[in-house]
Amino acid sequence: MITSVRQELLAVLTELSAACPEMRFGQLIANLSTLAKGLSAEGL
């Protein structure tokens, strides 16, 4: 991954983590996946 893209991705994940402190990291990623793919078996 390009360094600048990686840094931007990590910055966004940091912001999301701060916005949802009650979520574990895996939950955050699973929820992002659901938002991206929809509620289907393929979403996860």
Backbone atoms as SQL, in Angstrom:
CREATE TABLE atoms (id INTEGER PRIMARY KEY, chain TEXT, resi INTEGER, resn TEXT, atom TEXT, x REAL, y REAL, z REAL);
INSERT INTO atoms VALUES
  (1, 'A', 1, 'MET', 'N', 0.844, -1.163, 0.000),
  (2, 'A', 1, 'MET', 'CA', 0.000, 0.000, 0.000),
  (3, 'A', 1, 'MET', 'C', 0.897, 1.236, 0.000),
  (4, 'A', 2, 'ILE', 'N', 0.522, 2.232, -0.746),
  (5, 'A', 2, 'ILE', 'CA', 1.289, 3.473, -0.805),
  (6, 'A', 2, 'ILE', 'C', 1.256, 4.133, 0.573),
  (7, 'A', 3, 'THR', 'N', 2.387, 4.640, 0.992),
  (8, 'A', 3, 'THR', 'CA', 2.522, 5.193, 2.340),
  (9, 'A', 3, 'THR', 'C', 1.481, 6.267, 2.634),
  (10, 'A', 4, 'SER', 'N', 1.246, 7.197, 1.713),
  (11, 'A', 4, 'SER', 'CA', 0.279, 8.265, 1.968),
  (12, 'A', 4, 'SER', 'C', -1.143, 7.716, 2.084),
  (13, 'A', 5, 'VAL', 'N', -1.472, 6.721, 1.273),
  (14, 'A', 5, 'VAL', 'CA', -2.795, 6.094, 1.338),
  (15, 'A', 5, 'VAL', 'C', -2.944, 5.357, 2.667),
  (16, 'A', 6, 'ARG', 'N', -1.899, 4.659, 3.059),
  (17, 'A', 6, 'ARG', 'CA', -1.921, 3.923, 4.332),
  (18, 'A', 6, 'ARG', 'C', -2.102, 4.879, 5.502),
  (19, 'A', 7, 'GLN', 'N', -1.389, 5.997, 5.488),
  (20, 'A', 7, 'GLN', 'CA', -1.499, 6.978, 6.558),
  (21, 'A', 7, 'GLN', 'C', -2.903, 7.571, 6.624),
  (22, 'A', 8, 'GLU', 'N', -3.486, 7.846, 5.458),
  (23, 'A', 8, 'GLU', 'CA', -4.838, 8.384, 5.416),
  (24, 'A', 8, 'GLU', 'C', -5.851, 7.371, 5.956),
  (25, 'A', 9, 'LEU', 'N', -5.697, 6.115, 5.548),
  (26, 'A', 9, 'LEU', 'CA', -6.582, 5.052, 6.030),
  (27, 'A', 9, 'LEU', 'C', -6.502, 4.920, 7.552),
  (28, 'A', 10, 'LEU', 'N', -5.293, 4.906, 8.084),
  (29, 'A', 10, 'LEU', 'CA', -5.122, 4.793, 9.534),
  (30, 'A', 10, 'LEU', 'C', -5.691, 6.003, 10.269),
  (31, 'A', 11, 'ALA', 'N', -5.570, 7.183, 9.673),
  (32, 'A', 11, 'ALA', 'CA', -6.133, 8.394, 10.279),
  (33, 'A', 11, 'ALA', 'C', -7.663, 8.305, 10.336),
  (34, 'A', 12, 'VAL', 'N', -8.266, 7.809, 9.263),
  (35, 'A', 12, 'VAL', 'CA', -9.727, 7.674, 9.234),
  (36, 'A', 12, 'VAL', 'C', -10.186, 6.624, 10.245),
  (37, 'A', 13, 'LEU', 'N', -9.463, 5.520, 10.341),
  (38, 'A', 13, 'LEU', 'CA', -9.807, 4.490, 11.327),
  (39, 'A', 13, 'LEU', 'C', -9.665, 5.035, 12.752),
  (40, 'A', 14, 'THR', 'N', -8.683, 5.892, 12.972),
  (41, 'A', 14, 'THR', 'CA', -8.517, 6.523, 14.280),
  (42, 'A', 14, 'THR', 'C', -9.717, 7.407, 14.606),
  (43, 'A', 15, 'GLU', 'N', -10.169, 8.182, 13.634),
  (44, 'A', 15, 'GLU', 'CA', -11.347, 9.038, 13.835),
  (45, 'A', 15, 'GLU', 'C', -12.592, 8.206, 14.120),
  (46, 'A', 16, 'LEU', 'N', -12.781, 7.132, 13.356),
  (47, 'A', 16, 'LEU', 'CA', -13.942, 6.270, 13.577),
  (48, 'A', 16, 'LEU', 'C', -13.885, 5.610, 14.953),
  (49, 'A', 17, 'SER', 'N', -12.715, 5.200, 15.354),
  (50, 'A', 17, 'SER', 'CA', -12.543, 4.587, 16.662),
  (51, 'A', 17, 'SER', 'C', -12.885, 5.571, 17.774),
  (52, 'A', 18, 'ALA', 'N', -12.488, 6.812, 17.598),
  (53, 'A', 18, 'ALA', 'CA', -12.796, 7.845, 18.593),
  (54, 'A', 18, 'ALA', 'C', -14.291, 8.159, 18.619),
  (55, 'A', 19, 'ALA', 'N', -14.936, 8.081, 17.461),
  (56, 'A', 19, 'ALA', 'CA', -16.370, 8.366, 17.382),
  (57, 'A', 19, 'ALA', 'C', -17.217, 7.240, 17.970),
  (58, 'A', 20, 'CYS', 'N', -16.685, 6.017, 17.971),
  (59, 'A', 20, 'CYS', 'CA', -17.414, 4.848, 18.468),
  (60, 'A', 20, 'CYS', 'C', -16.548, 4.081, 19.461),
  (61, 'A', 21, 'PRO', 'N', -16.243, 4.665, 20.610),
  (62, 'A', 21, 'PRO', 'CA', -15.317, 4.013, 21.540),
  (63, 'A', 21, 'PRO', 'C', -15.837, 2.707, 22.137),
  (64, 'A', 22, 'GLU', 'N', -17.153, 2.494, 22.073),
  (65, 'A', 22, 'GLU', 'CA', -17.712, 1.268, 22.639),
  (66, 'A', 22, 'GLU', 'C', -17.517, 0.059, 21.736),
  (67, 'A', 23, 'MET', 'N', -17.146, 0.292, 20.477),
  (68, 'A', 23, 'MET', 'CA', -16.943, -0.809, 19.527),
  (69, 'A', 23, 'MET', 'C', -15.514, -1.322, 19.568),
  (70, 'A', 24, 'ARG', 'N', -15.398, -2.645, 19.523),
  (71, 'A', 24, 'ARG', 'CA', -14.071, -3.238, 19.354),
  (72, 'A', 24, 'ARG', 'C', -13.654, -3.057, 17.897),
  (73, 'A', 25, 'PHE', 'N', -12.359, -3.191, 17.622),
  (74, 'A', 25, 'PHE', 'CA', -11.860, -2.960, 16.270),
  (75, 'A', 25, 'PHE', 'C', -12.510, -3.893, 15.255),
  (76, 'A', 26, 'GLY', 'N', -12.652, -5.159, 15.602),
  (77, 'A', 26, 'GLY', 'CA', -13.275, -6.120, 14.698),
  (78, 'A', 26, 'GLY', 'C', -14.718, -5.763, 14.381),
  (79, 'A', 27, 'GLN', 'N', -15.441, -5.283, 15.382),
  (80, 'A', 27, 'GLN', 'CA', -16.818, -4.841, 15.167),
  (81, 'A', 27, 'GLN', 'C', -16.861, -3.664, 14.203),
  (82, 'A', 28, 'LEU', 'N', -15.943, -2.737, 14.381),
  (83, 'A', 28, 'LEU', 'CA', -15.878, -1.563, 13.524),
  (84, 'A', 28, 'LEU', 'C', -15.655, -1.971, 12.069),
  (85, 'A', 29, 'ILE', 'N', -14.721, -2.875, 11.850),
  (86, 'A', 29, 'ILE', 'CA', -14.424, -3.340, 10.488),
  (87, 'A', 29, 'ILE', 'C', -15.610, -4.116, 9.913),
  (88, 'A', 30, 'ALA', 'N', -16.245, -4.968, 10.717),
  (89, 'A', 30, 'ALA', 'CA', -17.412, -5.730, 10.245),
  (90, 'A', 30, 'ALA', 'C', -18.553, -4.794, 9.875),
  (91, 'A', 31, 'ASN', 'N', -18.772, -3.764, 10.673),
  (92, 'A', 31, 'ASN', 'CA', -19.833, -2.813, 10.370),
  (93, 'A', 31, 'ASN', 'C', -19.525, -2.018, 9.111),
  (94, 'A', 32, 'LEU', 'N', -18.267, -1.657, 8.911),
  (95, 'A', 32, 'LEU', 'CA', -17.890, -0.964, 7.677),
  (96, 'A', 32, 'LEU', 'C', -18.117, -1.868, 6.469),
  (97, 'A', 33, 'SER', 'N', -17.814, -3.139, 6.625),
  (98, 'A', 33, 'SER', 'CA', -18.034, -4.098, 5.551),
  (99, 'A', 33, 'SER', 'C', -19.516, -4.203, 5.213),
  (100, 'A', 34, 'THR', 'N', -20.343, -4.248, 6.234),
  (101, 'A', 34, 'THR', 'CA', -21.788, -4.319, 6.027),
  (102, 'A', 34, 'THR', 'C', -22.289, -3.074, 5.305),
  (103, 'A', 35, 'LEU', 'N', -21.790, -1.917, 5.690),
  (104, 'A', 35, 'LEU', 'CA', -22.186, -0.686, 5.020),
  (105, 'A', 35, 'LEU', 'C', -21.757, -0.698, 3.549),
  (106, 'A', 36, 'ALA', 'N', -20.593, -1.252, 3.283),
  (107, 'A', 36, 'ALA', 'CA', -20.072, -1.256, 1.922),
  (108, 'A', 36, 'ALA', 'C', -20.773, -2.270, 1.030),
  (109, 'A', 37, 'LYS', 'N', -21.078, -3.456, 1.555),
  (110, 'A', 37, 'LYS', 'CA', -21.630, -4.547, 0.745),
  (111, 'A', 37, 'LYS', 'C', -23.127, -4.771, 0.949),
  (112, 'A', 38, 'GLY', 'N', -23.678, -4.251, 2.034),
  (113, 'A', 38, 'GLY', 'CA', -25.084, -4.491, 2.321),
  (114, 'A', 38, 'GLY', 'C', -25.257, -5.704, 3.211),
  (115, 'A', 39, 'LEU', 'N', -26.484, -5.924, 3.621),
  (116, 'A', 39, 'LEU', 'CA', -26.792, -7.040, 4.514),
  (117, 'A', 39, 'LEU', 'C', -26.950, -8.328, 3.723),
  (118, 'A', 40, 'SER', 'N', -25.826, -8.955, 3.419),
  (119, 'A', 40, 'SER', 'CA', -25.841, -10.216, 2.692),
  (120, 'A', 40, 'SER', 'C', -24.707, -11.087, 3.207),
  (121, 'A', 41, 'ALA', 'N', -24.748, -12.349, 2.871),
  (122, 'A', 41, 'ALA', 'CA', -23.695, -13.272, 3.291),
  (123, 'A', 41, 'ALA', 'C', -22.338, -12.836, 2.730),
  (124, 'A', 42, 'GLU', 'N', -22.352, -12.243, 1.548),
  (125, 'A', 42, 'GLU', 'CA', -21.111, -11.808, 0.921),
  (126, 'A', 42, 'GLU', 'C', -20.535, -10.568, 1.599),
  (127, 'A', 43, 'GLY', 'N', -21.358, -9.852, 2.383),
  (128, 'A', 43, 'GLY', 'CA', -20.906, -8.640, 3.046),
  (129, 'A', 43, 'GLY', 'C', -19.805, -8.892, 4.027),
  (130, 'A', 44, 'LEU', 'N', -19.835, -10.066, 4.654),
  (131, 'A', 44, 'LEU', 'CA', -18.788, -10.404, 5.611),
  (132, 'A', 44, 'LEU', 'C', -17.924, -11.480, 5.008);
